Amino acid sequence: MLEVSAFGPLAQSELLTLTAGEHVVAFTARVESDGETLRVVAITPTGQRLFSITRQGNQLITEPGPLWPAQMPLAAVWRDFEMTHARANAQLGADWRRIEQNGGEEWWFRQQRQAQIVREDGKITLIRPEYQLSIEVLPE
């Protein structure tokens, strides 16, 4: 896992759209970091907390809300956050390999592509075999 300082100071709201098969879910997330502690809080359109993730030092604290699906571990959400927000700095482990290609990136784990990231005009799209995640930074 990356040090929180690798993300720099952050204070932004994001619109996330998660597509899995025919299911589409949109929610917002507030991302804040002072360089020592990074916190992500996801909220439904009706204002309910989906989850919160706090990273301080080497500690990752995850708190799923009542609507967050148990089959989606928040540690995996953190890995996606690192890949999309830290760009080339993300360090997922020795068996992972990052390849830059056509202005985007691909992440491979043990010779199998696990993720593709496309960056365009204020939008980041993460494409995984099981789902796709679109991230747009909202104006403050």
matplotlib code that plots the C-alpha trace (Angstrom):
import matplotlib.pyplot as plt

x = [0.0, 1.1, 1.9, -0.9, 1.6, 1.8, -1.7, -0.8, -3.4, -6.9, -10.3, -12.8, -16.2, -16.6, -19.5, -19.0, -21.0, -20.6, -21.8, -21.9, -23.8, -27.1, -26.9, -25.9, -25.4, -24.4, -23.2, -20.9, -17.7, -15.9, -12.2, -10.0, -6.3, -4.0, -0.9, -1.0, -4.6, -6.8, -10.5, -13.1, -16.8, -19.3, -22.9, -26.0, -28.2, -30.6, -27.8, -27.1, -23.5, -22.4, -18.9, -15.9, -12.3, -9.6, -5.9, -3.4, 0.2, 0.1, -3.4, -6.4, -9.7, -12.9, -16.4, -19.2, -22.6, -25.8, -26.3, -22.8, -22.8, -20.8, -19.3, -17.4, -14.6, -13.6, -9.9, -10.6, -12.2, -9.0, -6.9, -9.1, -8.7, -4.9, -4.9, -7.2, -5.9, -2.2, -1.5, 2.0, 2.7, 0.3, 2.0, -0.2, 2.4, 5.2, 2.9, 1.3, 2.6, 1.5, 1.7, 1.1, -0.7, -2.4, -2.7, -4.2, -2.9, -3.4, -2.8, -1.8, -1.7, 0.2, 0.0, -3.8, -5.1, -7.1, -7.8, -7.7, -7.8, -8.8, -8.3, -10.1, -11.3, -11.9, -13.1, -11.4, -12.8, -11.7, -12.6, -12.4, -13.7, -16.6, -17.5, -16.7, -16.3, -16.5, -15.1, -15.8, -14.5, -17.4, -17.0, -16.7]
y = [0.0, 3.5, 6.1, 8.7, 11.4, 9.9, 11.2, 14.8, 17.0, 16.3, 17.8, 16.9, 15.4, 12.7, 11.2, 7.4, 5.2, 1.5, -0.8, -4.6, -6.5, -4.8, -3.1, 0.5, 2.3, 6.0, 7.6, 10.4, 10.2, 12.8, 12.4, 14.3, 14.1, 16.3, 14.2, 12.1, 10.8, 10.0, 9.5, 8.4, 8.5, 7.3, 8.4, 7.3, 9.8, 9.8, 10.7, 7.3, 6.3, 3.4, 3.1, 4.9, 4.1, 5.8, 5.3, 6.5, 5.3, 1.6, 1.2, 0.8, 1.2, 0.2, 0.7, -0.7, 0.9, -1.2, -0.9, -2.0, -5.5, -7.9, -9.6, -6.4, -6.1, -2.6, -3.6, -4.2, -0.7, 0.7, -1.1, 0.5, 3.9, 3.5, 2.6, 5.4, 8.2, 7.6, 6.7, 5.2, 5.3, 2.6, -0.5, -3.5, -6.1, -8.1, -10.1, -7.0, -5.3, -1.9, -1.2, 2.2, 1.9, 4.4, 7.1, 4.6, 1.9, -1.8, -3.7, -7.4, -9.9, -13.2, -12.8, -12.0, -8.5, -7.4, -3.8, -1.2, 2.6, 5.2, 8.9, 11.5, 15.1, 15.0, 11.4, 8.2, 4.9, 1.7, -1.4, -4.8, -8.2, -8.0, -4.3, -0.9, 2.2, 5.8, 8.6, 12.3, 15.1, 17.4, 21.2, 22.6]
z = [0.0, -0.7, 1.9, 2.3, 1.3, -2.2, -2.9, -1.8, -0.2, -1.5, -0.8, -3.5, -4.2, -6.8, -8.7, -9.1, -11.4, -10.9, -13.7, -13.1, -15.8, -16.2, -12.8, -12.6, -9.3, -8.9, -5.7, -4.5, -2.5, -0.5, -0.5, 1.9, 2.8, 4.7, 3.6, 6.8, 6.9, 3.9, 4.2, 1.6, 2.5, 0.0, 0.2, -1.7, -3.6, -0.6, 1.8, 3.4, 4.1, 1.8, 3.4, 4.7, 4.3, 6.3, 5.7, 8.3, 8.3, 7.5, 8.9, 6.6, 8.5, 6.6, 7.7, 5.5, 5.8, 5.9, 2.2, 1.1, -0.4, 1.8, -1.3, -2.2, 0.4, 1.1, 0.8, -2.9, -3.1, -1.7, -4.4, -7.0, -5.3, -5.4, -9.1, -10.1, -7.9, -7.5, -11.2, -11.6, -7.9, -7.0, -5.5, -5.3, -4.7, -6.4, -8.7, -10.1, -13.3, -14.8, -18.5, -20.1, -23.4, -25.7, -23.0, -20.5, -18.3, -17.8, -14.6, -14.8, -12.0, -12.7, -16.5, -16.4, -17.1, -14.1, -14.9, -17.5, -16.7, -19.3, -18.4, -20.4, -19.8, -16.1, -16.1, -15.0, -16.1, -14.4, -16.4, -14.5, -15.7, -13.2, -13.3, -14.6, -12.5, -13.8, -11.6, -12.2, -9.9, -9.1, -9.1, -5.6]

ax = plt.figure().add_subplot(projection="3d")
ax.plot(x, y, z, "-o")
ax.set_aspect("equal")
plt.show()
